[in-house]
Amino acid sequence: MAIVVIDAGVFCGGPEVAAGVRERLCAAELTDQELFAAAAESSDIAASRFEKIVYGPRSLLDGVRRDRARLVAHLRTAVAAAIGGGEARVYLGRVGHLVPPALTHVLKVCLGGTHDYRLQQALAEGVSKREAQRRISKDDGLRADWTGDLFNRGPWEKDLFDVFIAMQDTSVEGAVEMITTHALLPAVAVTPSVEQALRDFRLAAAVEAALADAGHDVDVTCVDGAVRILIKHHAMFLERHQRELVDIATAVPGVRSAAARPGPQYREPGISFDIDIEVPSKVMLVDDEEEFVLALSERLQTRRMSPVVAFNGEQALAMVENDEPEVMVLDLKMPGIDGMEVLRRVKRTHPSTEVIILTGHGTDAEEVLATELGAFAYLRKPVDIEVLTETMKAAYRRLEEGRAENAGD
């Protein structure tokens, strides 16, 4: 019987559809709590850490590459164990993305919907429009972080799934019918080749976890006990590094052979000229909400920016004196020197710095005042990351135009 994993956007009927599929297939429920607990048991990591990497905002504090790789590796071992028991199970959540395409008995389903549809569903549930927009924006952003980390892909790309259902075009009952029909097809049956793929997935996951525990962030695949390790990051002494990886892998029970080589992400260090001239090179983020601003910093880094971060007005002003930013993204409500005063002082002493206000508690009167003080734009949280990025590019263009005019005088 098939395993059904459902990834549903917020306000897209995920819980109702999953419950309907479980009933139609007489299937057991597979929960995040079960997976996180199993991952915690196979490691010395608290279950809450696994929940945070899947459903929480990324931050520079807990998003260190090797630490994150270790979390994902142990979560993959939990998934490998959970989907190989032989019983029909239905899972709702994002962890299903860890299942490799070779496991054809796992039916991957996405429930999506247009923005207007999701707003309508939220209003029908008694959620205010503003709160619904906040939750949709947050969910989409976190979902993009997860699939971006795993595949460097967006969360709604259809080739990540076997079945993609646009909920504005159907009902919960219609979605349940479509999923169960696909789940009963011969194509998703457990065959001898699927059983072998399951064994390979379990072994690859175990090797990856062992390597991650030793501090290595690599990709691992397995075919009939033969393990292949793809190195993602530059190593000073490559041959020695390869031997170390192979030694760790061959110590895992069940591994017949192992080989390590540079993978497609491996790059020799050197001077890079891959620079986006449309984005500012000197960006400062100022916000007292540390988790938010650190997560925002990481998301901007994926867009070729390298922000510095200040957690209060005093720190921001001191940093500006040492190194004037080209674009500053500034919160208003902060203890001590608030954002409006930071804006006033920055525009007085460093008028060329373009300042974008990003606040969750602003008023129309504050927007007028910020504009009078020289703010380039006034945005309200939650903000779509693409909207913020384009606003920052526009601010940088104005800065560059000013520089060109001054050079021509």
N, C-alpha and C positions, 0 to 999 in steps of 0.2 A: 504494500500500500504506500502511496506517495506521502512524502512530507511536504506540507504547504507552508511557505514562509511569506508573510504579507508585510509589506512596507507601506504605510498609509500616511499621507499628509494630515496635519491637524484639521479637523472638521471635514474629513472625507469618509466618515462612517467606518473606520477601521475596527473598533471593538464589535460593532453590530455584525459586520460581514464575517469577521473571524469566528464569532459565536455561531453564526448560521452555518458556516463551513464545517465546524466541529460537529454540529448536530447531524448534518447531512452525511458526513463521512464516518460517524461514530468514532471520532478521533479524540485522542487525549490532547490536552493543552500543554504547550511548551512555553515557559515564561522566561522573561529576562532574569527574574530572581533565581530561577533554577540554574541558568547558565552562569550568572555572576557568582553564585555560591560554589559551583563546580570549579570555576576558574580560580577562585580564592583558595579552594582546597588543594589544588595542584601547585600552588605557589605560596609565597608568604605575603601576599598582597590582599588588602581588605576588599571585600565585595563592593563597597561603595566607590572604590577607585575605578573599577570596571564600568560601573554605571555612569560615572562622570565622563569617561572618555567617549562614551557612546552618545550620551544625552546632555552632557553639560558643556559649557563654553570652554574652549581651549584657552590656556594662559601660558605665559612664559615660565610660570613657577612650576607647573606640573606637566608641561608639554615638551620637556627635553626629549630629543629624538630617541635615545636608547631606552629611556624609561617608558615612553609610549610604545615603542616596538615590543617591549617585554609584556606590557599589558595586552596588546593585541595578540601576541603569540599564545599566551595562556588562555585567552578567550577563544582562540581558534581551537585549542585542544578540547575545550568544553563543548564547542559546537560539534566537533568530530565525534565525540562520545554520544551526544544527545540524538544525532540523526542516524545512528547505526543500530538501533535496537530492534528494528523489524516491525514496529507498530506504527500505525498512522498517527501523526501529530500535526498540530497546527500552531504556528508561531506568528505573533504579531510584534513587530519591532524592527530595528535597524541592523541587528546582529546577523540577519540572514545574508547580508552582503559578503560574509566571510566564507560562504559555501562556494566551492569552485564549480565551474561549468561542467566538469566531467561527471559530477553527481547528478545525473539526469532524473533520478527518482525524486529530487527536490524541485518542486514547482515554485518558482519565484514570481510573486505577484506584486504589482504596484497599484495602489489606489490613489489617484490624483484628482484634481479638480481645478477649475478656473478660480481666480480670486473672488469674483462676484458670487460664484456658487458657494464657496467656503464661507463668505460673509453671511450669506443667507442662512446657511446651516447653523452658524454661530448664533445669529439673532433668534432663530427658532428654538435654540437651547437656552435662551435667556441671557446670552452674553452680549454686552454692549458692543457697539461698532468699534469704538476706540480700543477696547480690550481685545476684541477679535483681531483687529489689525496688528496689534502688538504681538499676540500669540502666533499669528501666521508668519509675520516677519521673523520672529525669533526662531520658530520651528524650521523655517526654510533655511535660515542662515546656519543653524547647527547641523542640519541635514547635509548642507553643501560642504561644511567642514569635514564631515565623516566620509562622504564619498570622494571628496577631494583628496583626503589623506590616503585612502585605500587605492583609488584608481586614477587620480588626477582627472576626475570626471564630475559633471554636475549630477544632482540627485534624481533628476527626472528623465535621464536619457533612457530611451526605451530598450536599447540593446542590453541594459543591465538586468532585464526581467524577461520571463517567459510570457507573462500576461500583463498587459497594461490596460487598466480600466479607468476611463474618464467618468467620474461619478456624476457629473452634470448631465450625462447622456443615458444614465440608467438608474435603477433603484437598488436598495440594499438586497432585495430578493433577486433582482437580475444579476447583480454581482456574484452572489452566492451560487446561483445556477451556473454561471459561466465558469467559476473556479472549480466547482465540483465536477463539471463535465470534463474539464481538462485533467483534473486529478485522477480520473478513472480511465484515461486513455492508456493503451498499451505502451506508449512512448515513455511513460513515467513509471513503468513497472521496475521492480528490483530484479535485475538480471545478473548472471555471473560476472559480466563485465562491470556492472555497477558495484557488485560486492568487492571486486578487486580495486576499483577506484576508491571505495570507502576505506579499504585497508591502507592504500597508498596515502590517502588524505590524513588518516590518523597518524601514520608514521611521519609524514612530512610535518604535521603539526607538532609532534613530540620533538622532532629534531630542531625545528624552529624555536620552540620554547627553551630547549637546552642551550642553544646558541645565544638566545636573548638573555638568558640567566647569566651567561658568561660575558655579556656586554656587547654582543654583535647584532647589528641591525641588517639582516640579509633576507633574501627571498629564497624559499625552499620548495622544491617539487620532488615528487617521488614516482617511480614507475617500477612496480613489482620488486620493491625493496632496494632499488638503486636510487640513491639520493643525489640530487643536483643542487648545489648551493650557488646562488647568483649574488656576487658582491656588489653592493650599492654605493659604497663610499670609498674614497681613495685610501689606500694603505701604503705607508712609507716603504715597507719591505713586503712586497706582494707575495712572493713565494713562501716566506715564513708565515704570513697571514693565512694563505691557502692551506698550508699544512696544519695550522692550529684549528681551522674550521673543520677540516676532514677528521682530525683526531677526536674532536668533540662529537661529531656526527656519528662516527663508527662505534662510539661507546654506547649509543642508544640501542636498546634491544630491538632486534628485527631488521636492522640496517645491514644489507648484504655488501654494499659498496657505496662510496661517497666520492664526489668530485666537486671542487670549488673553482669558479672562474669569474672574472668580471662580467657583470650583467649590463643591460642596456642603459642603466642609470649611472654606471661607473664613469667617472671623468678624471683625467689627469689634471692636477692643479695647473693653473696658468692664468695669463691675463685675459679677462673676458671683456669683449666689446659689445656684449648683448645688453645694451642700455636703452631704456625707453625714455626718449627725450621729452615726452609729453608729461611726465610725472615729476614732481619736485624731488630733489635729492636730499633736501634738509627739511624734515617734517617733525613737528612736536605735537604730541597728544597730551592734553591737560585735563585730568578728571580724578576726583577723589574716590570713585568706585574702582578699586584696583583690579578686580576680576574682569570688569567690563573693558577697561582701557587696555589691559594686557591682551585680552582676546582680540580686541580691535586691532592692536598692533600686529598680531600674527596674521590676521586676515589681510592687512595692508601689505605685509611682507610678501604675500603670494602675488601681489599686484605690483611688484618691483619697487616698493618703497621701503625705507629703513627708518621707521620713526624712533625718536627718543621719547621717553615718557616722564611726565611729572605728575605727582599725586596731589599737589596743592598749589595755590597761587604763589606762595613765597618761593617754592622750589622752581616753579616755572620762570619767574622773573630773574632769579639768579642764573638759571641756565641760559636764558636769552642774552644776558650780558656777556657770557663766555662764548657763545656761538649762536649768532642770530639765525633763526629758522626762516625758511622761505614761506612755508605755510604752517599755520598753527590751527589745530582743532581744539576748541576750548569749551569746557563745561561752565555753566553759570553758577550753579548752587554748590559752593564749596566752603568749608569752614575757614576762618581766617580771612585772607584776602580773596574775595569772591571773583568770579569770572569777569564781571563788568569792570571791576577796578583793574584787573590784569589787562583787559582789552584797552582801557583808557591809557595805561602806562606804556604798553607796548607800542601803540600807535603814536604816542608822543615821542618816544625815544628811538623807535625803529619803524618809521612809517612805511617802509617798503614791505614789511612782513604782512602777508595776507592772513587774516584771521577769520575762521569759520566757526560760528557758534553752534554747538551741538548740545542741546539740553532736553531734559525730560520734564522740566517744570517751568517752562517759559510762559510769558504772557505777551499779548499784543503790544502793550506799552514797552516791555523790555525789548521786543524786536525793533520797535521804532528807535529806541535809545541806542541799541547796539549798532543800527545802521548809521545813525548820526555820528557815532564815535568811530566809524570807519570799518565796521565788520564787512567782509566780502559777502557772506551769506549767513542765514539764520535757519538752522535745521532742527527738527524736533525728533527725539528718540521715541520709538525705535526708528532707525533710518536704514533703508536698503543700502547694502554695501556698495552697490554699483552707483547709486545716486550720490553717495558720499565721495566715491572715487572720481566721478565725473565733475563734481563740484570742486574738488581739490585740483584737478587738471585745469579747470577754468580759472581758478585763482592763480595757478602757476602761469598760465598764459598771460593774464593781466600783468603779473610781475615781470615777465619777460618783455612784454610790450613796453613797460615803463623803462626797463633797462635799455632797450633799443633806442627809445626816444632820448634818454639822457646821454647815450653815447653819441647821438647825432647832433647834439647841441654844441 
